[in-house]
């Protein structure tokens, strides 16, 4: 698609960027009273009269309604949401084995019609699923019915999810989405290797869970994870991934924050890039991060946690 097709979308996003919560504003919200917090959130377009999850869902729905309105191509931002489809697919497949009410576990928005996906899974017509899902769904179902291994089922779906996101990103007009998809694969690879190391999993199992990415030797990473934390630390540092090694050493909270901050770092490079969908995609990432920070903040307020909990967990913001 010609780059000029996004000029109008970029203009709309520029206006909405002015309504993003800045780092300075967010820091002031941490120490605000409940009444002041509700008032300030309302100023930024949030319906503070709603419970936290309902408020954030409404904000997310509004974000994607805006994208539907301004984007020249309906599927341009698929890479940012297709992992929801795979999460829902995994939930549907596991529900075959242990039936339950899964309505509250589903994630939205999705690229594909969730009712059609549910129907295909429920009737075991996996060939009726989107091409990027069909093979993974078949293999996952086979594993669950033969072995009951939820861990291996997760590996199959999660790997397919990351690959599908990268494939979708490569079709986008602009390079940001592909850079983000690659970063998320690296984030996931390190997380998988770390969890495998802690769980004592063998290298072969771990290698099957890793997705190739630039600068990551997945075979070496899998072998190191099987040898222990010292070996994994050395493999990360030897691969130019020292920033991950430092975070792993500090624990899960620091690691998760780092992963999100690295995605935000990619997004910030596109803030003033009027190239294809780059600026619009960066705005979506910015808004999602803002909502994540508000979830962290409001959870702390609800549970009367110290402000240090929020400051240690809050992600880097766009502005």
N, C-alpha and C positions, 0 to 999 in steps of 0.2 A: 504494500500500500504506500502511496506517495506520502512523504513526510508532512506535506502541507495539510493533509487530512486531519491532523491533530492540532492545528492552530487554535481552533475554537475550543477544543477540550482543554488545551493548555491554559487558555484564557480563563475558563471557568475554574480550573484548579487553582490558578494564581489567586483568585478571589477567596477561595476556600482555605488556602494556606494561611491567610490572615486570621482565620478563626481557630487555628490549631493552638493547643495549650503549649506554651513555651516551657523550657526547663526552669526558668525563674518563677513562672506562675505555679508550676507543679510543686516546686520546693516550698512556696508559700502555702499551698493547700495542705501540706503535710502537718503544719502546726495550726491550721484553722479550726475553729469550733465547728460542730456539726451543722449549726445553722448557717455559718459563713460558707462552709464547704458546699452545702446544697445551693446557696445563692450563687456562688461562683460557677458551679457546674451548669446551672441554668443559663448563665450568661454565655457559656460556650456551647449551648444547644442541646444539653443533656436534660432529660426529663427526670430530675432528681426526686420527684414524688414517687417514682417506681422503685421496687426492690432492685438491688444491684444488677443481677443477671438480666432482668427484664429491661432495665435502663440501657444496658450495653447491647442487648439484642436489638432493641429499637434503633440505637445509634448505628449498629452494623447494617441493619436493613436499609436505613437511610443512605448510608455510604454506597451500598451496591445499587440502590435505586438511582443514585446520581450517576454511577458508572454506566448503567444501562441507558441513561438519558444522553450522556455526552460522548460515549465512545463510538467511533466510526465502525468498529468491528466488535460484534458481540463476544467473540472468543479471544480477544486480544489478551485479556488478563487471566485466562484459564489456568496458567501455571501457579497463580496465587491462591487458587481455591480447589484445584483438583485433588489435593490431599484430603480434603473433606470427603470427596467421593470414595476414596479408598478406605478411610476410617469407617464410613458407613457400610461399605462392602464387608469389611472385616467383622463389624458388629452383626450384620445380617447373617453371615456364615456361622459365626459362633452361636448365634441364636437358634440355629438348626439343632445344634448339639444340646444346648441348655436353654430351652425356650423361656422367655421372660418378656416383660414390657420394656422395649428398647427405645420407645419414643423420646425419652429424655436423654438418650445417649447419642442421638444423631446430630451431625454438624451441618450448618448451612452458612453461605449458599453453596450450591453444587454446580458442576458443569453439566452433569447428566440428570435426567428426571429420576428422582429417588424412588418414586413409585414403580417405574419401569425396572429399575435395578432390583428392587425388593421382589417384584413379581418373577423376574428371571431367576433369582437365587432361590426363592421359595418353591419354584417348580423344577429346580435343578437344570434349567435351560441356560447353561453358562455361555453357550454360543450366541445367545441373544444379547449378551452384555456388550458394551463398547469394546472394541478391539484391544485397547490397552489394559482392559480388566479381565478379559475372558480366560486367558491361560492361567493367570495368577489365581483366579477364583477356582478353577478346576483343581489346581494343585493344592490350594489351601483346603478345599473341601475334602480332597483325598487324604490329606494329612490328618485332618480333624476326625474323620470317620475311621481311619485305620489305626491311628496312634493316639489320638486325643491330645497331641502336643500343641498346646497354645503358643508356646515359644516359637516353634518352627513355623506355625501358621502366621505369626506376627512377622517373622523374617520374610516370608514370601510376599505378603501384602505390602509391608513397609518398603521393601526393595523396589517392587513394581510402582509404588506410589512416587518415590523419588525419581525413578526413570521417566515416568509419565510427565511429571512436572518439568523435567529438563526438556523432554521432547516438545512439550507445549511451548516452553519458553523460546526454543529455537525458531519457532514459527512467528514470533512476535516482531513487530516493527520497532526496533530499538534493541540495544544490547543489555540494558539493565536487568531485564527479567532472566536472561540467561546467566548473567553474573550472580544473581541472587540464587537461582536454582543450583548452580555449582557450589556456592557457599553453603547452602543448606545440605547438600550431599556430603561435603567435607565435615560439617557440624555433626551430621548423623553418623558418619563413619567413625569419628573419634568417640562419639557417645557409645556406639555399639562395641567398639574395641574395649573401652573402659569397663562397660557392664560385663562383657565377656570375661575380662580379666578378674573382676571381682567375683564372678560366678564360677570361675575355674573351667570355662568351656574350652574345648580343644580348637586348634587352629583351623581345621577343616570346616567346622560348623560356623566359626566366625567369618571365614573367608566367603562363605555363601551369603552372608548377611551384608557384606560391604559392597558399595557401588563404586566403580572406578571413577576417579576425578583427577583433574590436573594437579600434579604435585603430591599425589598420595599413592604410595606403593601398597595396595591393599593386601598383597601376599605377605609383605614384611610386617605390616601392621597386625595382621592376624597371627602371625608367628610370635610376634613380641607380646601380644595380649595373652597368649597361652603360657608364656615364660614367666610372667609376673609383672608387678608394677614398675620395678626398676627397668626392665627391658622395654616396657611400653613407654616409659618416660624417655628413654634413650632413643627409641624409634621416632617419637614425635619431634624431639629436638633435632635429630639427624635429618629429618625431612622438612625442616624449616617451619615446623608447627609448634615452636616453643611456647607461643602464647596459649595454646591449648594445654600444654604440659603444665604450665604455671597454674592455670585455672583448675585442672584436675587435682592438683596437689592441695588446692584450697577447698575442694568439695563441690557437691552438686549445685548448690545455689549460685555460686560464683561461675561455675561452668555454664549453666543455663543462661545466665545474664550475658556472659561473653558471646555465646552463640547468637543471641538476638542482637547484641550490639554490633557484631560483625556484619549482620544483614543490614542494619541501619547505616553502617559506614558505607556500604554499597549504595544504598538509597540516597545518601547525602551527596554523592558524586553527581547525581542526576538532577539535583534540585533546579539548576539553572540551564539544563540541557533541553532545548526544544527540538529533540531528535526523536521522531516516532512517538511511541507511548512512554518514553522514559520518565518524563516529569509526572505523568498521571500515575504510573505504577509506583513511583517514589511517594506520591501523596497517599496512595492506598496503604503502603507499608507504614507511613508515618501515622496515619489515623488508627491503624490496627495496634501499633505500639502504644499510642496514647491511651487506647481503651484497655490494653493490658496493664498499664501503669495505674489506671483508675481502679481496676479490679484489685490490684495489690493494695492500694491505698484504702479502699473501702472495706476490704477484708480486715485490714489492721484496725481500722476505726471500729468495726463491728465487734472485734474480739479484744478491744482495748489493749492492743500491742504497742510496744514502744516505737517511737518514730524511727529509731535506728533500723528496725526491721524493714521499713519502707525504703529508706535510703540505700540499704544494702541490696535490695532486690529490684528496685526500679530500673527500668531500661533507659538507655540513652534516647533522648527525644530528637525529633527532626529539626526543631527550631529552639 
